[in-house]
Every structure is written in C-alpha cells, then in structure tokens.
C-alpha cells in the first residue's frame, strides 16, 4: 500500500471520529478532525501524482473517502440542527442521482468518461466550506453571525443543484451519442 492510498484510508477512518465528536458536541475536536481529513484529501492526490504512485485502488478509495466524509458530516450536522436538513437532502440526492446515472450508463453499455465539471469542483469546495464554517461557528462560541453559515448553505444548495443538472445533461448526451452510433450501423 502506498502513502496516497494510506491517506485515503486514514480519511475513511476519521469519518466515524468526526461523527462521534459531533454527537458529543465536541465541535472544536470535530473541526480539527474534519480539517485533518481535508488535509489528507489534499495530500493523497498530490503525493500520488508527485511520486507517480497512482493506482486503481486509489482511484476508487479517494472519491469514496470524500463522499463518506461529506455525507456523514452533512447528515450528522442536519440531525443536530446545525445546518438545514433541506441542504443535506439536496447533497445526498445529487450524489445518488449521479451514481444512478453511472449505473444506468454501465448497464446499457454506453461508453462514458467521468470528468469533473468546473461547477462540480466549485460545489465540492462549497460543500466542504459549509461544513467547515458550520463547525467553526459552533466551535468558536458564535464569534460571527450565523447568517454567514446560511449564506454558504444557500450557495452550496444552488451549486449542488446546478452541478447535478449539468451531470444529468452529460449523461443524457452520452446516451444520445451512443443511440446515434447504433442507428448509423
């Protein structure tokens, strides 16, 4: 196992730690652990490229670790009433729809390439920022207005829906291109 894959596994291991700290209302510890998990996310890809140790396992582990961390954080924070539950539903629904689309494309043998859209990268940054800001708000004894948390929640919701629609459009395009090729045969 290389260092990049180890860091992805470490991120997966940190997911229940973040959740436990949240359940215990230890927001400072949850914030630190979430930030540490985020650091492993930044490092694993960079190290894999730098050390030329990209693997198939890493290609699966990294996004799984990311989704586990974000999903667990969103669900727990919404259960605790720290972020709005509608945002958690949007985030999880988008990911489910994307996975469903990939499954459908695979089942009907439509060739596809998964490339992150710019809006998807913005969405991921906003989702991470939402959790970080919400945890910071709780950990720092309300040293700033909760309005900032709600503003980023609305932005995150908007970009999550927008990126979901873009990925759906891409999936439909893959299906249409494959259908046209089939008709031309």
C-alpha positions as YAML, in Angstrom:
chain: A
units: angstrom
residues:
- id: 1
  name: UNK
  ca: [0.00, 0.00, 0.00]
- id: 2
  name: UNK
  ca: [1.44, 3.36, -1.00]
- id: 3
  name: UNK
  ca: [1.28, 6.61, 1.01]
- id: 4
  name: UNK
  ca: [-1.52, 8.11, -1.10]
- id: 5
  name: UNK
  ca: [-3.79, 5.10, -0.54]
- id: 6
  name: UNK
  ca: [-2.89, 5.10, 3.16]
- id: 7
  name: UNK
  ca: [-4.02, 8.73, 3.41]
- id: 8
  name: UNK
  ca: [-7.33, 7.87, 1.72]
- id: 9
  name: UNK
  ca: [-7.84, 5.01, 4.19]
- id: 10
  name: UNK
  ca: [-6.96, 7.36, 7.06]
- id: 11
  name: UNK
  ca: [-9.67, 9.74, 5.83]
- id: 12
  name: UNK
  ca: [-12.20, 6.88, 5.90]
- id: 13
  name: UNK
  ca: [-11.09, 6.01, 9.45]
- id: 14
  name: UNK
  ca: [-11.53, 9.66, 10.50]
- id: 15
  name: UNK
  ca: [-15.19, 9.71, 9.37]
- id: 16
  name: UNK
  ca: [-16.60, 7.99, 12.49]
- id: 17
  name: UNK
  ca: [-14.27, 10.08, 14.65]
- id: 18
  name: UNK
  ca: [-15.79, 13.28, 13.24]
- id: 19
  name: UNK
  ca: [-19.30, 11.89, 13.79]
- id: 20
  name: UNK
  ca: [-18.54, 10.84, 17.38]
- id: 21
  name: UNK
  ca: [-17.15, 14.29, 18.21]
- id: 22
  name: UNK
  ca: [-20.25, 15.89, 16.68]
- id: 23
  name: UNK
  ca: [-22.59, 13.65, 18.67]
- id: 24
  name: UNK
  ca: [-20.65, 14.58, 21.82]
- id: 25
  name: UNK
  ca: [-20.95, 18.28, 20.89]
- id: 26
  name: UNK
  ca: [-17.14, 18.49, 20.88]
- id: 27
  name: UNK
  ca: [-17.19, 20.91, 17.96]
- id: 28
  name: UNK
  ca: [-13.57, 22.04, 18.29]
- id: 29
  name: UNK
  ca: [-12.38, 18.44, 18.10]
- id: 30
  name: UNK
  ca: [-14.77, 17.73, 15.22]
- id: 31
  name: UNK
  ca: [-13.47, 20.80, 13.39]
- id: 32
  name: UNK
  ca: [-9.85, 19.74, 13.91]
- id: 33
  name: UNK
  ca: [-10.57, 16.17, 12.77]
- id: 34
  name: UNK
  ca: [-12.54, 17.37, 9.74]
- id: 35
  name: UNK
  ca: [-9.66, 19.72, 8.82]
- id: 36
  name: UNK
  ca: [-7.17, 16.86, 9.25]
- id: 37
  name: UNK
  ca: [-9.31, 14.67, 6.98]
- id: 38
  name: UNK
  ca: [-9.40, 17.52, 4.46]
- id: 39
  name: UNK
  ca: [-5.62, 17.73, 4.61]
- id: 40
  name: UNK
  ca: [-5.34, 14.03, 3.79]
- id: 41
  name: UNK
  ca: [-7.59, 14.69, 0.78]
- id: 42
  name: UNK
  ca: [-5.29, 17.43, -0.47]
- id: 43
  name: UNK
  ca: [-2.17, 15.36, 0.14]
- id: 44
  name: UNK
  ca: [-3.21, 11.98, -1.25]
- id: 45
  name: UNK
  ca: [-3.77, 13.14, -4.82]
- id: 46
  name: UNK
  ca: [-0.74, 15.43, -4.81]
- id: 47
  name: UNK
  ca: [1.53, 12.68, -3.47]
- id: 48
  name: UNK
  ca: [0.16, 10.11, -5.91]
- id: 49
  name: UNK
  ca: [1.00, 12.41, -8.82]
- id: 50
  name: UNK
  ca: [4.33, 13.60, -7.41]
- id: 51
  name: UNK
  ca: [5.56, 10.11, -6.56]
- id: 52
  name: UNK
  ca: [3.98, 8.51, -9.65]
- id: 53
  name: UNK
  ca: [2.13, 6.03, -7.48]
- id: 54
  name: UNK
  ca: [-1.41, 6.41, -8.81]
- id: 55
  name: UNK
  ca: [-3.31, 3.14, -8.52]
- id: 56
  name: UNK
  ca: [-6.70, 1.72, -9.45]
- id: 57
  name: UNK
  ca: [-7.37, 1.23, -5.73]
- id: 58
  name: UNK
  ca: [-6.60, 4.90, -5.10]
- id: 59
  name: UNK
  ca: [-8.89, 5.96, -7.94]
- id: 60
  name: UNK
  ca: [-11.75, 4.28, -6.06]
- id: 61
  name: UNK
  ca: [-10.68, 4.98, -2.47]
- id: 62
  name: UNK
  ca: [-10.29, 8.74, -2.85]
- id: 63
  name: UNK
  ca: [-13.83, 9.58, -4.04]
- id: 64
  name: UNK
  ca: [-15.33, 7.01, -1.63]
- id: 65
  name: UNK
  ca: [-13.48, 8.62, 1.27]
- id: 66
  name: UNK
  ca: [-14.61, 12.08, 0.14]
- id: 67
  name: UNK
  ca: [-18.27, 11.06, -0.14]
- id: 68
  name: UNK
  ca: [-18.23, 9.22, 3.19]
- id: 69
  name: UNK
  ca: [-16.76, 12.24, 4.97]
- id: 70
  name: UNK
  ca: [-19.12, 14.75, 3.39]
- id: 71
  name: UNK
  ca: [-22.25, 12.60, 3.66]
- id: 72
  name: UNK
  ca: [-21.64, 11.64, 7.29]
- id: 73
  name: UNK
  ca: [-20.88, 15.27, 8.18]
- id: 74
  name: UNK
  ca: [-23.95, 16.66, 6.41]
- id: 75
  name: UNK
  ca: [-26.28, 14.04, 7.91]
- id: 76
  name: UNK
  ca: [-24.96, 14.48, 11.44]
- id: 77
  name: UNK
  ca: [-24.94, 18.29, 11.29]
- id: 78
  name: UNK
  ca: [-28.51, 18.35, 9.99]
- id: 79
  name: UNK
  ca: [-29.71, 15.88, 12.65]
- id: 80
  name: UNK
  ca: [-28.14, 18.17, 15.26]
- id: 81
  name: UNK
  ca: [-29.93, 21.16, 13.69]
- id: 82
  name: UNK
  ca: [-26.70, 22.95, 12.85]
- id: 83
  name: UNK
  ca: [-27.32, 23.05, 9.11]
- id: 84
  name: UNK
  ca: [-30.70, 22.89, 7.36]
- id: 85
  name: UNK
  ca: [-31.92, 19.40, 6.51]
- id: 86
  name: UNK
  ca: [-33.02, 20.54, 3.02]
- id: 87
  name: UNK
  ca: [-29.35, 21.06, 2.15]
- id: 88
  name: UNK
  ca: [-28.44, 17.56, 3.27]
- id: 89
  name: UNK
  ca: [-31.27, 16.14, 1.15]
- id: 90
  name: UNK
  ca: [-30.01, 18.10, -1.89]
- id: 91
  name: UNK
  ca: [-26.39, 16.99, -1.39]
- id: 92
  name: UNK
  ca: [-27.24, 13.31, -0.93]
- id: 93
  name: UNK
  ca: [-29.85, 13.33, -3.73]
- id: 94
  name: UNK
  ca: [-27.34, 14.76, -6.21]
- id: 95
  name: UNK
  ca: [-24.77, 12.11, -5.35]
- id: 96
  name: UNK
  ca: [-27.40, 9.37, -5.58]
- id: 97
  name: UNK
  ca: [-28.61, 10.63, -8.97]
- id: 98
  name: UNK
  ca: [-25.03, 10.74, -10.28]
- id: 99
  name: UNK
  ca: [-24.38, 7.18, -9.08]
- id: 100
  name: UNK
  ca: [-27.68, 6.03, -10.56]
- id: 101
  name: UNK
  ca: [-26.73, 7.64, -13.88]
- id: 102
  name: UNK
  ca: [-23.36, 5.88, -13.88]
- id: 103
  name: UNK
  ca: [-25.09, 2.58, -13.13]
- id: 104
  name: UNK
  ca: [-27.56, 3.10, -15.98]
- id: 105
  name: UNK
  ca: [-24.80, 4.01, -18.44]
- id: 106
  name: UNK
  ca: [-22.89, 0.89, -17.40]
- id: 107
  name: UNK
  ca: [-25.94, -1.38, -17.63]
- id: 108
  name: UNK
  ca: [-26.80, -0.25, -21.16]
- id: 109
  name: UNK
  ca: [-23.12, -0.45, -22.15]
- id: 110
  name: UNK
  ca: [-22.85, 3.22, -23.06]
- id: 111
  name: UNK
  ca: [-19.21, 4.32, -23.10]
- id: 112
  name: UNK
  ca: [-18.59, 7.31, -20.86]
- id: 113
  name: UNK
  ca: [-15.73, 9.23, -19.32]
- id: 114
  name: UNK
  ca: [-16.19, 10.84, -15.94]
- id: 115
  name: UNK
  ca: [-14.62, 14.28, -15.95]
- id: 116
  name: UNK
  ca: [-15.37, 16.71, -13.14]
- id: 117
  name: UNK
  ca: [-17.08, 19.86, -14.38]
- id: 118
  name: UNK
  ca: [-15.86, 23.21, -13.07]
- id: 119
  name: UNK
  ca: [-19.21, 23.74, -11.35]
- id: 120
  name: UNK
  ca: [-18.73, 20.32, -9.73]
- id: 121
  name: UNK
  ca: [-15.40, 21.41, -8.29]
- id: 122
  name: UNK
  ca: [-16.99, 24.62, -7.01]
- id: 123
  name: UNK
  ca: [-19.79, 22.53, -5.50]
- id: 124
  name: UNK
  ca: [-17.32, 20.29, -3.66]
- id: 125
  name: UNK
  ca: [-15.42, 23.32, -2.34]
- id: 126
  name: UNK
  ca: [-18.68, 24.89, -1.15]
- id: 127
  name: UNK
  ca: [-19.81, 21.66, 0.50]
- id: 128
  name: UNK
  ca: [-16.52, 21.41, 2.38]
- id: 129
  name: UNK
  ca: [-16.71, 25.12, 3.20]
- id: 130
  name: UNK
  ca: [-20.25, 24.73, 4.52]
- id: 131
  name: UNK
  ca: [-19.21, 22.02, 6.95]
- id: 132
  name: UNK
  ca: [-16.06, 23.91, 7.96]
- id: 133
  name: UNK
  ca: [-17.97, 27.16, 8.55]
- id: 134
  name: UNK
  ca: [-20.78, 25.44, 10.46]
- id: 135
  name: UNK
  ca: [-18.25, 23.65, 12.67]
- id: 136
  name: UNK
  ca: [-16.28, 26.86, 13.15]
- id: 137
  name: UNK
  ca: [-19.47, 28.66, 14.19]
- id: 138
  name: UNK
  ca: [-20.17, 26.01, 16.82]
- id: 139
  name: UNK
  ca: [-16.55, 25.67, 18.00]
- id: 140
  name: UNK
  ca: [-15.85, 29.39, 18.35]
- id: 141
  name: UNK
  ca: [-18.79, 30.17, 20.59]
- id: 142
  name: UNK
  ca: [-20.65, 32.15, 17.96]
- id: 143
  name: UNK
  ca: [-17.90, 34.71, 17.29]
- id: 144
  name: UNK
  ca: [-19.55, 35.55, 13.96]
- id: 145
  name: UNK
  ca: [-23.09, 35.75, 12.67]
- id: 146
  name: UNK
  ca: [-24.94, 32.55, 11.79]
- id: 147
  name: UNK
  ca: [-26.11, 34.47, 8.71]
- id: 148
  name: UNK
  ca: [-22.75, 33.57, 7.12]
- id: 149
  name: UNK
  ca: [-23.49, 29.89, 7.62]
- id: 150
  name: UNK
  ca: [-26.91, 30.30, 5.99]
- id: 151
  name: UNK
  ca: [-25.47, 32.27, 3.06]
- id: 152
  name: UNK
  ca: [-23.00, 29.50, 2.29]
- id: 153
  name: UNK
  ca: [-25.78, 26.91, 2.75]
- id: 154
  name: UNK
  ca: [-27.87, 28.65, 0.07]
- id: 155
  name: UNK
  ca: [-24.86, 28.96, -2.25]
- id: 156
  name: UNK
  ca: [-24.00, 25.32, -1.70]
- id: 157
  name: UNK
  ca: [-27.58, 24.28, -2.40]
- id: 158
  name: UNK
  ca: [-27.66, 26.30, -5.62]
- id: 159
  name: UNK
  ca: [-24.35, 24.95, -6.93]
- id: 160
  name: UNK
  ca: [-25.20, 21.39, -5.87]
- id: 161
  name: UNK
  ca: [-28.43, 21.50, -7.89]
- id: 162
  name: UNK
  ca: [-26.68, 23.21, -10.83]
- id: 163
  name: UNK
  ca: [-23.87, 20.65, -10.94]
- id: 164
  name: UNK
  ca: [-26.37, 17.81, -10.65]
- id: 165
  name: UNK
  ca: [-28.27, 19.15, -13.65]
- id: 166
  name: UNK
  ca: [-25.04, 19.51, -15.64]
- id: 167
  name: UNK
  ca: [-24.04, 15.92, -14.88]
- id: 168
  name: UNK
  ca: [-27.54, 14.71, -15.81]
- id: 169
  name: UNK
  ca: [-27.27, 16.58, -19.13]
- id: 170
  name: UNK
  ca: [-23.89, 14.94, -19.76]
- id: 171
  name: UNK
  ca: [-25.37, 11.51, -19.07]
- id: 172
  name: UNK
  ca: [-28.24, 12.13, -21.47]
- id: 173
  name: UNK
  ca: [-25.74, 13.29, -24.09]
- id: 174
  name: UNK
  ca: [-23.72, 10.06, -23.68]
- id: 175
  name: UNK
  ca: [-26.91, 8.04, -24.22]
- id: 176
  name: UNK
  ca: [-27.93, 10.10, -27.27]
- id: 177
  name: UNK
  ca: [-24.48, 9.80, -28.87]
- id: 178
  name: UNK
  ca: [-24.49, 6.03, -28.31]
- id: 179
  name: UNK
  ca: [-28.01, 5.78, -29.76]
- id: 180
  name: UNK
  ca: [-26.97, 7.75, -32.87]
- id: 181
  name: UNK
  ca: [-23.98, 5.46, -33.39]
- id: 182
  name: UNK
  ca: [-26.27, 2.45, -33.05]
- id: 183
  name: UNK
  ca: [-28.72, 3.86, -35.63]
- id: 184
  name: UNK
  ca: [-25.90, 4.52, -38.12]
- id: 185
  name: UNK
  ca: [-24.81, 0.86, -38.02]
...
